[in-house]
Amino acid sequence: MVFLDIDGVLNCEGFLHDAHALRKRLRDAGRDDEVDGFHGVHQIDPARVELLNTIYRATQCEFVLSSSWRILHETSEVEEMLRFH
């Protein structure tokens, strides 16, 4: 069993900085419709999700969401964000 945090585990400061910069460029270009949804799914680094998938494939472990994200999002929302990647 793996107790999973999101912030600092499935993202990092550099990744979040880049995501914020992309969001700003899209807004500046008038592409606000593409900015919708950035709050959750685009705060998770796909490379980190792949590492999580590697752990799962090797161990078939269960994951327990121990992140503050469990307060902000339904479990099904977080699962969907992880599937997106």
SEGU-503648 format. One record per atom (N, C-alpha, C, O): residue in three letters; x, y, z; residue number from 1; atom name. Coordinates in pm, 1 decimal, always signed. Atoms other than C-alpha are relative to their C-alpha. Layout:
+------+----------+----------+----------+-----+------+
! type !     east !    north !       up ! seq ! atom !
+------+----------+----------+----------+-----+------+
!  Ala !        X !        Y !        Z ! NUM !   CA !
...
+------+----------+----------+----------+-----+------+
//
This chain:
+------+----------+----------+----------+-----+------+
! type !     east !    north !       up ! seq ! atom !
+------+----------+----------+----------+-----+------+
!  Met !    +84.4 !   -115.9 !     +0.0 !   1 !    N !
!  Met !     +0.0 !     +0.0 !     +0.0 !   1 !   CA !
!  Met !    +90.4 !   +124.1 !     +0.0 !   1 !    C !
!  Met !   +187.9 !   +132.6 !    +74.7 !   1 !    O !
!  Val !    -75.0 !   -125.1 !    +11.3 !   2 !    N !
!  Val !   +129.6 !   +344.2 !    -97.1 !   2 !   CA !
!  Val !    -92.5 !   +114.4 !    +38.7 !   2 !    C !
!  Val !   -201.5 !   +128.4 !    -16.8 !   2 !    O !
!  Phe !    +73.7 !   -120.5 !    -37.2 !   3 !    N !
!  Phe !     +6.8 !   +660.5 !    +73.6 !   3 !   CA !
!  Phe !    +51.0 !   +112.5 !    -88.6 !   3 !    C !
!  Phe !   +168.1 !   +149.8 !    -82.1 !   3 !    O !
!  Leu !    -38.8 !    -90.1 !   +106.8 !   4 !    N !
!  Leu !     +8.5 !   +916.2 !   -203.9 !   4 !   CA !
!  Leu !    -35.4 !   +145.0 !    +31.1 !   4 !    C !
!  Leu !   -150.9 !   +178.4 !    +57.6 !   4 !    O !
!  Asp !    +19.1 !   -144.5 !     -4.3 !   5 !    N !
!  Asp !    +54.6 !  +1289.4 !   -172.2 !   5 !   CA !
!  Asp !     +9.6 !    +48.7 !   -144.4 !   5 !    C !
!  Asp !    +65.0 !    -21.8 !   -228.8 !   5 !    O !
!  Ile !     -7.4 !    -53.7 !   +135.8 !   6 !    N !
!  Ile !    +20.4 !  +1507.4 !   -482.0 !   6 !   CA !
!  Ile !   +106.9 !   +108.9 !     -8.3 !   6 !    C !
!  Ile !   +202.2 !    +97.6 !    -85.4 !   6 !    O !
!  Asp !    -92.9 !   -112.9 !     +6.9 !   7 !    N !
!  Asp !   +203.5 !  +1834.7 !   -417.4 !   7 !   CA !
!  Asp !   +139.0 !    -41.6 !    +46.9 !   7 !    C !
!  Asp !   +157.1 !    -89.8 !   +158.7 !   7 !    O !
!  Gly !   -137.7 !    +36.7 !    -30.2 !   8 !    N !
!  Gly !   +577.1 !  +1776.2 !   -428.2 !   8 !   CA !
!  Gly !    +32.6 !   -143.8 !    -36.4 !   8 !    C !
!  Gly !   +149.0 !   -183.5 !    -34.1 !   8 !    O !
!  Val !    -21.0 !   +139.6 !    +40.6 !   9 !    N !
!  Val !   +529.2 !  +1414.6 !   -538.8 !   9 !   CA !
!  Val !    -34.4 !    -15.7 !   -147.7 !   9 !    C !
!  Val !    +48.4 !    -61.2 !   -226.7 !   9 !    O !
!  Leu !    +41.5 !     +8.2 !   +140.3 !  10 !    N !
!  Leu !   +331.8 !  +1428.2 !   -863.7 !  10 !   CA !
!  Leu !    +13.4 !   +134.5 !    -71.0 !  10 !    C !
!  Leu !    -31.9 !   +150.7 !   -184.3 !  10 !    O !
!  Asn !    -37.5 !   -125.8 !    +63.2 !  11 !    N !
!  Asn !   +443.7 !  +1781.9 !   -931.8 !  11 !   CA !
!  Asn !   +118.0 !    +56.7 !    +79.1 !  11 !    C !
!  Asn !   +152.3 !     +6.2 !   +186.1 !  11 !    O !
!  Cys !   -110.4 !    -65.4 !    -69.2 !  12 !    N !
!  Cys !   +732.2 !  +2006.9 !   -836.1 !  12 !   CA !
!  Cys !     -2.6 !   +147.7 !    -38.0 !  12 !    C !
!  Cys !    -77.1 !   +188.0 !   -127.5 !  12 !    O !
!  Glu !     +1.5 !   -144.1 !    +22.6 !  13 !    N !
!  Glu !   +807.9 !  +2377.8 !   -830.0 !  13 !   CA !
!  Glu !    +27.5 !    +35.9 !   -146.2 !  13 !    C !
!  Glu !    -40.4 !   +121.6 !   -202.8 !  13 !    O !
!  Gly !    -33.4 !    -29.4 !   +139.5 !  14 !    N !
!  Gly !   +967.6 !  +2378.0 !  -1176.7 !  14 !   CA !
!  Gly !   -114.1 !    -33.4 !    -94.7 !  14 !    C !
!  Gly !   -144.3 !    +43.5 !   -186.0 !  14 !    O !
!  Phe !   +112.7 !    +40.5 !    +84.1 !  15 !    N !
!  Phe !   +677.6 !  +2189.7 !  -1334.0 !  15 !   CA !
!  Phe !   -115.2 !    +99.0 !    +14.0 !  15 !    C !
!  Phe !   -174.3 !   +140.2 !    -85.9 !  15 !    O !
!  Leu !   +109.9 !    -93.3 !    -22.9 !  16 !    N !
!  Leu !   +420.2 !  +2420.4 !  -1173.0 !  16 !   CA !
!  Leu !    +30.2 !   +137.2 !    -58.8 !  16 !    C !
!  Leu !    -59.6 !   +204.1 !   -110.0 !  16 !    O !
!  His !    -40.7 !   -127.9 !    +60.1 !  17 !    N !
!  His !   +616.3 !  +2727.5 !  -1284.8 !  17 !   CA !
!  His !    -23.8 !     -3.5 !   -150.4 !  17 !    C !
!  His !    -78.3 !    +91.4 !   -206.8 !  17 !    O !
!  Asp !    +19.3 !    +13.4 !   +144.6 !  18 !    N !
!  Asp !   +613.4 !  +2602.3 !  -1645.0 !  18 !   CA !
!  Asp !   -149.1 !     -2.7 !    -35.7 !  18 !    C !
!  Asp !   -190.2 !    +58.1 !   -134.5 !  18 !    O !
!  Ala !   +144.0 !     +7.6 !    +25.2 !  19 !    N !
!  Ala !   +239.3 !  +2521.3 !  -1625.6 !  19 !   CA !
!  Ala !    -63.9 !   +138.0 !    +14.6 !  19 !    C !
!  Ala !   -150.6 !   +175.7 !    -64.3 !  19 !    O !
!  His !    +51.9 !   -136.0 !    -19.7 !  20 !    N !
!  His !   +166.6 !  +2869.6 !  -1490.7 !  20 !   CA !
!  His !    +37.7 !    +89.6 !   -118.8 !  20 !    C !
!  His !    -44.6 !   +168.2 !   -165.8 !  20 !    O !
!  Ala !    -44.9 !    -80.3 !   +114.0 !  21 !    N !
!  Ala !   +372.6 !  +3027.8 !  -1771.6 !  21 !   CA !
!  Ala !    -82.0 !    -33.4 !   -125.2 !  21 !    C !
!  Ala !   -118.1 !    +56.3 !   -201.4 !  21 !    O !
!  Leu !    +81.8 !    +40.3 !   +114.5 !  22 !    N !
!  Leu !   +179.7 !  +2826.8 !  -2032.5 !  22 !   CA !
!  Leu !   -140.6 !    +57.2 !    +12.5 !  22 !    C !
!  Leu !   -195.7 !   +109.1 !    -84.6 !  22 !    O !
!  Arg !   +133.5 !    -55.0 !    -22.9 !  23 !    N !
!  Arg !   -152.6 !  +2929.5 !  -1877.7 !  23 !   CA !
!  Arg !     -2.6 !   +149.3 !    -30.9 !  23 !    C !
!  Arg !    -97.3 !   +198.1 !    -92.5 !  23 !    O !
!  Lys !     -8.7 !   -144.9 !    +25.3 !  24 !    N !
!  Lys !    -43.6 !  +3296.1 !  -1891.8 !  24 !   CA !
!  Lys !    +11.3 !    +28.6 !   -149.8 !  24 !    C !
!  Lys !    -54.1 !   +119.8 !   -200.5 !  24 !    O !
!  Arg !    -13.0 !    -20.6 !   +145.0 !  25 !    N !
!  Arg !    +63.4 !  +3268.0 !  -2257.9 !  25 !   CA !
!  Arg !   -133.1 !    -23.6 !    -71.2 !  25 !    C !
!  Arg !   -168.6 !    +50.7 !   -162.7 !  25 !    O !
!  Leu !   +129.4 !    +27.9 !    +61.3 !  26 !    N !
!  Leu !   -272.5 !  +3113.6 !  -2348.6 !  26 !   CA !
!  Leu !    -98.5 !   +113.9 !    +26.5 !  26 !    C !
!  Leu !   -170.9 !   +156.2 !    -63.7 !  26 !    O !
!  Arg !    +89.3 !   -111.7 !    -32.4 !  27 !    N !
!  Arg !   -462.7 !  +3388.5 !  -2165.9 !  27 !   CA !
!  Arg !    +37.0 !   +123.6 !    -80.2 !  27 !    C !
!  Arg !    -49.9 !   +191.5 !   -134.9 !  27 !    O !
!  Asp !    -46.5 !   -117.4 !    +73.4 !  28 !    N !
!  Asp !   -249.5 !  +3658.6 !  -2326.4 !  28 !   CA !
!  Asp !    -34.7 !     -9.1 !   -147.9 !  28 !    C !
!  Asp !    -53.5 !    +92.7 !   -214.6 !  28 !    O !
!  Ala !    +33.2 !    +22.0 !   +140.6 !  29 !    N !
!  Ala !   -325.9 !  +3505.4 !  -2665.6 !  29 !   CA !
!  Ala !   -151.7 !     -5.5 !    -22.2 !  29 !    C !
!  Ala !   -197.3 !    -30.1 !   -133.8 !  29 !    O !
!  Gly !   +145.1 !     +1.5 !    +13.1 !  30 !    N !
!  Gly !   -701.3 !  +3521.6 !  -2593.4 !  30 !   CA !
!  Gly !    -57.8 !   -139.0 !    -10.3 !  30 !    C !
!  Gly !   -169.7 !   -155.8 !    -58.7 !  30 !    O !
!  Arg !    +44.3 !   +139.4 !     +9.5 !  31 !    N !
!  Arg !   -730.1 !  +3143.5 !  -2569.0 !  31 !   CA !
!  Arg !    -47.9 !    -48.5 !   +136.7 !  31 !    C !
!  Arg !     -6.4 !   -154.3 !   +184.2 !  31 !    O !
!  Asp !    +49.4 !    +30.2 !   -134.5 !  32 !    N !
!  Asp !   -915.6 !  +3143.6 !  -2235.0 !  32 !   CA !
!  Asp !    -68.0 !   -136.0 !     +8.0 !  32 !    C !
!  Asp !    -61.7 !   -202.2 !   +111.5 !  32 !    O !
!  Asp !    +68.1 !   +129.6 !     -1.3 !  33 !    N !
!  Asp !  -1116.9 !  +2835.5 !  -2334.2 !  33 !   CA !
!  Asp !    +98.3 !   -114.8 !    +23.8 !  33 !    C !
!  Asp !    +59.5 !   -217.8 !    +78.8 !  33 !    O !
!  Glu !   -100.2 !   +103.3 !    -20.5 !  34 !    N !
!  Glu !   -792.4 !  +2632.9 !  -2330.0 !  34 !   CA !
!  Glu !    +57.2 !     +2.9 !   +141.4 !  34 !    C !
!  Glu !   +123.4 !    -91.8 !   +183.9 !  34 !    O !
!  Val !    -49.9 !    -14.1 !   -136.8 !  35 !    N !
!  Val !   -710.5 !  +2757.2 !  -1980.0 !  35 !   CA !
!  Val !    -91.4 !    -72.9 !    +98.2 !  35 !    C !
!  Val !    -46.6 !   -113.9 !   +205.3 !  35 !    O !
!  Asp !    +93.7 !    +70.3 !    -87.6 !  36 !    N !
!  Asp !  -1023.8 !  +2597.2 !  -1829.4 !  36 !   CA !
!  Asp !    +53.0 !   -139.1 !    +31.0 !  36 !    C !
!  Asp !   +101.6 !   -209.1 !    -57.8 !  36 !    O !
!  Gly !    -46.7 !   +131.8 !    -41.3 !  37 !    N !
!  Gly !   -933.5 !  +2287.0 !  -1631.9 !  37 !   CA !
!  Gly !   +143.5 !     -3.0 !    +46.7 !  37 !    C !
!  Gly !   +190.3 !   -106.2 !    +94.9 !  37 !    O !
!  Phe !   -139.9 !     -2.1 !    -40.4 !  38 !    N !
!  Phe !   -578.4 !  +2397.6 !  -1558.0 !  38 !   CA !
!  Phe !    +16.7 !    -22.0 !   +149.7 !  38 !    C !
!  Phe !   +121.2 !    -69.6 !   +194.2 !  38 !    O !
!  His !    -15.2 !     +7.4 !   -145.2 !  39 !    N !
!  His !   -648.1 !  +2402.1 !  -1185.7 !  39 !   CA !
!  His !    +41.8 !   -139.0 !    +47.2 !  39 !    C !
!  His !   +124.6 !   -149.9 !   +137.6 !  39 !    O !
!  Gly !    -31.1 !   +133.9 !    -48.7 !  40 !    N !
!  Gly !   -628.8 !  +2025.4 !  -1147.1 !  40 !   CA !
!  Gly !    +92.6 !    -78.7 !    -90.0 !  40 !    C !
!  Gly !   +207.0 !   -107.0 !    -54.2 !  40 !    O !
!  Val !    -72.0 !    +94.0 !    +85.0 !  41 !    N !
!  Val !   -514.1 !  +1817.9 !  -1438.4 !  41 !   CA !
!  Val !   +137.3 !    +51.2 !    -41.9 !  41 !    C !
!  Val !   +230.6 !    -27.8 !    -55.9 !  41 !    O !
!  His !   -127.5 !    -53.7 !    +45.1 !  42 !    N !
!  His !   -235.8 !  +2051.4 !  -1545.4 !  42 !   CA !
!  His !    +93.0 !    +34.9 !   +115.8 !  42 !    C !
!  His !   +196.1 !    +99.5 !    +96.7 !  42 !    O !
!  Gln !    -88.8 !    -14.4 !   -114.1 !  43 !    N !
!  Gln !    -91.4 !  +2057.6 !  -1196.0 !  43 !   CA !
!  Gln !    +65.1 !   -132.8 !    +34.6 !  43 !    C !
!  Gln !   +132.0 !   -145.2 !   +137.2 !  43 !    O !
!  Ile !    -58.7 !   +132.2 !    -20.3 !  44 !    N !
!  Ile !    +12.6 !  +1693.5 !  -1226.9 !  44 !   CA !
!  Ile !    +94.5 !    -27.4 !   -115.7 !  44 !    C !
!  Ile !    +56.3 !    -18.3 !   -232.4 !  44 !    O !
!  Asp !   -105.6 !    +22.2 !    +98.5 !  45 !    N !
!  Asp !   +335.4 !  +1610.4 !  -1407.7 !  45 !   CA !
!  Asp !    -14.7 !   -139.5 !    -61.6 !  45 !    C !
!  Asp !     -5.9 !   -239.0 !    +10.4 !  45 !    O !
!  Pro !    +15.3 !   +130.4 !    +64.5 !  46 !    N !
!  Pro !   +283.3 !  +1331.2 !  -1665.1 !  46 !   CA !
!  Pro !   +120.1 !    -92.8 !    +21.7 !  46 !    C !
!  Pro !   +102.4 !   -214.2 !    +31.7 !  46 !    O !
!  Ala !   -118.8 !    +83.0 !    -23.1 !  47 !    N !
!  Ala !   +641.9 !  +1209.6 !  -1612.9 !  47 !   CA !
!  Ala !     -5.8 !    -64.9 !   +138.0 !  47 !    C !
!  Ala !    +36.5 !   -179.1 !   +155.5 !  47 !    O !
!  Arg !    +12.8 !    +56.0 !   -135.5 !  48 !    N !
!  Arg !   +570.6 !  +1162.4 !  -1241.7 !  48 !   CA !
!  Arg !   -110.8 !   -105.1 !     +4.9 !  48 !    C !
!  Arg !    -99.6 !   -203.6 !    +77.8 !  48 !    O !
!  Val !   +107.0 !    +99.8 !     +6.6 !  49 !    N !
!  Val !   +246.6 !   +977.9 !  -1320.3 !  49 !   CA !
!  Val !    +54.2 !   -128.3 !    -61.3 !  49 !    C !
!  Val !    +17.2 !   -237.7 !    -18.7 !  49 !    O !
!  Glu !    -59.0 !   +119.9 !    +60.9 !  50 !    N !
!  Glu !   +446.3 !   +741.9 !  -1541.0 !  50 !   CA !
!  Glu !    +83.5 !    -76.8 !   +102.0 !  50 !    C !
!  Glu !    +81.8 !   -199.8 !   +103.1 !  50 !    O !
!  Leu !    -73.8 !    +67.6 !   -107.0 !  51 !    N !
!  Leu !   +676.5 !   +669.0 !  -1246.5 !  51 !   CA !
!  Leu !    -95.4 !    -72.6 !    +94.7 !  51 !    C !
!  Leu !    -67.1 !   -183.9 !   +139.0 !  51 !    O !
!  Leu !   +100.9 !    +63.1 !    -84.0 !  52 !    N !
!  Leu !   +368.3 !   +596.1 !  -1037.4 !  52 !   CA !
!  Leu !    -55.2 !   -125.6 !    -67.9 !  52 !    C !
!  Leu !    -75.9 !   -228.0 !     -2.8 !  52 !    O !
!  Asn !    +46.7 !   +117.0 !    +75.4 !  53 !    N !
!  Asn !   +243.0 !   +361.9 !  -1310.4 !  53 !   CA !
!  Asn !   +103.1 !   -112.2 !     +1.5 !  53 !    C !
!  Asn !    +66.8 !   -229.7 !     +8.0 !  53 !    O !
!  Thr !   -107.1 !   +100.1 !     -6.0 !  54 !    N !
!  Thr !   +581.0 !   +184.8 !  -1308.9 !  54 !   CA !
!  Thr !     -3.1 !    -73.0 !   +133.8 !  54 !    C !
!  Thr !    +11.1 !   -195.2 !   +139.4 !  54 !    O !
!  Ile !    +10.4 !    +61.6 !   -133.4 !  55 !    N !
!  Ile !   +549.1 !   +125.5 !   -935.1 !  55 !   CA !
!  Ile !   -119.4 !    -94.2 !     +4.7 !  55 !    C !
!  Ile !   -109.9 !   -205.2 !    +57.0 !  55 !    O !
!  Tyr !   +119.8 !    +84.4 !     -1.6 !  56 !    N !
!  Tyr !   +197.9 !     -8.4 !   -983.6 !  56 !   CA !
!  Tyr !    +20.7 !   -128.3 !    -80.1 !  56 !    C !
!  Tyr !    -12.9 !   -237.1 !    -33.3 !  56 !    O !
!  Arg !    -20.9 !   +118.5 !    +84.0 !  57 !    N !
!  Arg !   +294.6 !   -242.4 !  -1268.1 !  57 !   CA !
!  Arg !    +93.6 !    -99.9 !    +66.6 !  57 !    C !
!  Arg !    +76.5 !   -220.8 !    +51.4 !  57 !    O !
!  Ala !    -97.5 !    +88.6 !    -64.4 !  58 !    N !
!  Ala !   +583.9 !   -381.4 !  -1063.8 !  58 !   CA !
!  Ala !    -54.7 !    -64.1 !   +127.5 !  58 !    C !
!  Ala !    -11.1 !   -172.9 !   +165.3 !  58 !    O !
!  Thr !    +42.3 !    +48.7 !   -131.8 !  59 !    N !
!  Thr !   +391.9 !   -428.1 !   -737.8 !  59 !   CA !
!  Thr !   -148.8 !    -31.0 !    +12.2 !  59 !    C !
!  Thr !   -189.5 !   -102.6 !   +103.7 !  59 !    O !
!  Gln !   +146.1 !    +11.9 !     -9.0 !  60 !    N !
!  Gln !    +15.7 !   -418.4 !   -807.2 !  60 !   CA !
!  Gln !    -52.6 !    +53.3 !   +133.7 !  60 !    C !
!  Gln !   -153.6 !     +4.7 !   +184.6 !  60 !    O !
!  Cys !    +36.5 !    -56.0 !   -129.8 !  61 !    N !
!  Cys !     -5.7 !   -210.5 !   -487.9 !  61 !   CA !
!  Cys !   -128.0 !    +82.6 !     -9.4 !  61 !    C !
!  Cys !   -173.1 !   +118.2 !   -118.3 !  61 !    O !
!  Glu !   +113.7 !    -89.9 !     -9.0 !  62 !    N !
!  Glu !   -303.8 !     -9.0 !   -374.1 !  62 !   CA !
!  Glu !    +51.4 !   +137.6 !    +39.6 !  62 !    C !
!  Glu !   +150.7 !   +149.1 !   +111.4 !  62 !    O !
!  Phe !    -36.7 !   -136.3 !    -33.7 !  63 !    N !
!  Phe !   -283.0 !   +368.8 !   -347.6 !  63 !   CA !
!  Phe !   -108.2 !    +60.4 !    +88.4 !  63 !    C !
!  Phe !   -227.7 !    +43.5 !    +64.2 !  63 !    O !
!  Val !    +89.9 !    -73.0 !    -89.2 !  64 !    N !
!  Val !   -436.4 !   +572.3 !    -68.2 !  64 !   CA !
!  Val !    +34.9 !   +147.3 !    -14.9 !  64 !    C !
!  Val !   +149.2 !   +187.5 !     +6.6 !  64 !    O !
!  Leu !    -22.9 !   -142.6 !    +17.7 !  65 !    N !
!  Leu !   -477.5 !   +941.9 !   -137.7 !  65 !   CA !
!  Leu !     +8.4 !    +66.9 !   +137.3 !  65 !    C !
!  Leu !    -91.8 !    +81.1 !   +207.3 !  65 !    O !
!  Ser !    -20.3 !    -64.0 !   -130.5 !  66 !    N !
!  Ser !   -327.4 !  +1113.6 !   +166.8 !  66 !   CA !
!  Ser !    +24.9 !   +149.7 !    -15.2 !  66 !    C !
!  Ser !    +64.4 !   +216.9 !    +80.1 !  66 !    O !
!  Ser !    -24.1 !   -139.6 !    +35.3 !  67 !    N !
!  Ser !   -301.1 !  +1452.9 !     -0.6 !  67 !   CA !
!  Ser !   -114.9 !    +90.3 !    +43.6 !  67 !    C !
!  Ser !   -227.7 !    +44.7 !    +62.0 !  67 !    O !
!  Ser !   +107.1 !    -97.4 !    -24.8 !  68 !    N !
!  Ser !   -493.1 !  +1768.1 !    +84.0 !  68 !   CA !
!  Ser !    -93.4 !     +9.5 !   -120.7 !  68 !    C !
!  Ser !   -203.1 !    +64.4 !   -111.0 !  68 !    O !
!  Trp !    +85.7 !     +2.2 !   +118.7 !  69 !    N !
!  Trp !   -628.5 !  +1722.2 !   -267.4 !  69 !   CA !
!  Trp !   -128.5 !    -77.5 !    +27.3 !  69 !    C !
!  Trp !   -229.6 !    -53.3 !    -38.7 !  69 !    O !
!  Arg !   +120.2 !    +78.0 !    -30.4 !  70 !    N !
!  Arg !   -875.6 !  +1473.9 !   -113.6 !  70 !   CA !
!  Arg !   -109.5 !    +89.4 !    +57.6 !  70 !    C !
!  Arg !   -227.4 !    +53.9 !    +54.1 !  70 !    O !
!  Ile !    +96.7 !    -94.9 !    -54.5 !  71 !    N !
!  Ile !  -1042.7 !  +1774.4 !    +51.8 !  71 !   CA !
!  Ile !    -55.3 !    +88.3 !   -111.8 !  71 !    C !
!  Ile !   -173.4 !   +123.2 !   -112.6 !  71 !    O !
!  Leu !    +37.7 !    -90.4 !   +108.6 !  72 !    N !
!  Leu !  -1048.5 !  +1988.4 !   -262.7 !  72 !   CA !
!  Leu !    -71.6 !    -69.3 !   -115.5 !  72 !    C !
!  Leu !   -148.3 !     -6.2 !   -188.3 !  72 !    O !
!  His !    +52.7 !    +73.9 !   +115.3 !  73 !    N !
!  His !  -1147.8 !  +1716.0 !   -510.0 !  73 !   CA !
!  His !    -59.2 !   -133.1 !    +46.1 !  73 !    C !
!  His !    -12.0 !   -193.4 !   +142.5 !  73 !    O !
!  Glu !    +52.7 !   +134.4 !    -21.7 !  74 !    N !
!  Glu !  -1362.1 !  +1404.6 !   -511.4 !  74 !   CA !
!  Glu !   +106.5 !   -100.8 !    -45.7 !  74 !    C !
!  Glu !   +186.1 !    -71.5 !   -134.9 !  74 !    O !
!  Thr !    -95.5 !   +104.0 !    +39.1 !  75 !    N !
!  Thr !  -1159.5 !  +1083.0 !   -535.3 !  75 !   CA !
!  Thr !    -11.1 !    -30.1 !   -149.0 !  75 !    C !
!  Thr !    +90.0 !    -50.0 !   -216.2 !  75 !    O !
!  Ser !    +20.3 !    +29.4 !   +142.1 !  76 !    N !
!  Ser !  -1312.3 !  +1020.1 !   -877.5 !  76 !   CA !
!  Ser !    +63.8 !   +107.6 !    -88.3 !  76 !    C !
!  Ser !   +112.9 !    +76.9 !   -197.0 !  76 !    O !
!  Glu !    -64.8 !   -107.9 !    +75.6 !  77 !    N !
!  Glu !  -1183.9 !  +1361.6 !   -995.7 !  77 !   CA !
!  Glu !   +150.5 !    -21.4 !     -7.5 !  77 !    C !
!  Glu !   +210.6 !     -5.7 !   -113.8 !  77 !    O !
!  Val !   -144.7 !    +23.4 !     -2.5 !  78 !    N !
!  Val !   -827.9 !  +1281.1 !   -888.2 !  78 !   CA !
!  Val !    +34.1 !   -120.2 !    -86.8 !  78 !    C !
!  Val !   +132.8 !   -117.2 !   -160.3 !  78 !    O !
!  Glu !    -22.5 !   +117.7 !    +85.9 !  79 !    N !
!  Glu !   -851.0 !   +938.1 !  -1053.3 !  79 !   CA !
!  Glu !     -5.1 !    +39.4 !   -146.9 !  79 !    C !
!  Glu !    +78.0 !     -4.9 !   -226.2 !  79 !    O !
!  Glu !    +13.0 !    -44.9 !   +139.2 !  80 !    N !
!  Glu !   -966.2 !  +1105.5 !  -1376.0 !  80 !   CA !
!  Glu !   +121.3 !    +83.1 !    -41.7 !  80 !    C !
!  Glu !   +170.0 !    +69.2 !   -153.9 !  80 !    O !
!  Met !   -118.2 !    -80.6 !    +30.8 !  81 !    N !
!  Met !   -677.8 !  +1355.3 !  -1359.3 !  81 !   CA !
!  Met !   +121.1 !    -89.8 !    -25.3 !  81 !    C !
!  Met !   +201.4 !    -62.8 !   -114.7 !  81 !    O !
!  Leu !   -112.7 !    +91.0 !    +18.2 !  82 !    N !
!  Leu !   -431.2 !  +1068.4 !  -1324.4 !  82 !   CA !
!  Leu !    -15.6 !    -79.9 !   -129.7 !  82 !    C !
!  Leu !    +83.0 !   -106.2 !   -198.7 !  82 !    O !
!  Arg !    +23.7 !    +71.7 !   +125.7 !  83 !    N !
!  Arg !   -593.8 !   +878.4 !  -1612.8 !  83 !   CA !
!  Arg !    +28.9 !    +87.5 !   -120.7 !  83 !    C !
!  Arg !    +70.6 !    +37.3 !   -225.1 !  83 !    O !
!  Phe !    -23.8 !    -94.0 !   +108.9 !  84 !    N !
!  Phe !   -562.9 !  +1190.9 !  -1829.4 !  84 !   CA !
!  Phe !   +143.5 !    -10.9 !    -49.3 !  84 !    C !
!  Phe !   +171.3 !     +5.5 !   -168.1 !  84 !    O !
!  His !   -141.8 !     +8.4 !    +35.3 !  85 !    N !
!  His !   -187.7 !  +1143.9 !  -1821.5 !  85 !   CA !
!  His !    +34.1 !   -140.6 !    -39.5 !  85 !    C !
!  His !   +149.1 !   -169.2 !    -73.0 !  85 !    O !
+------+----------+----------+----------+-----+------+
//
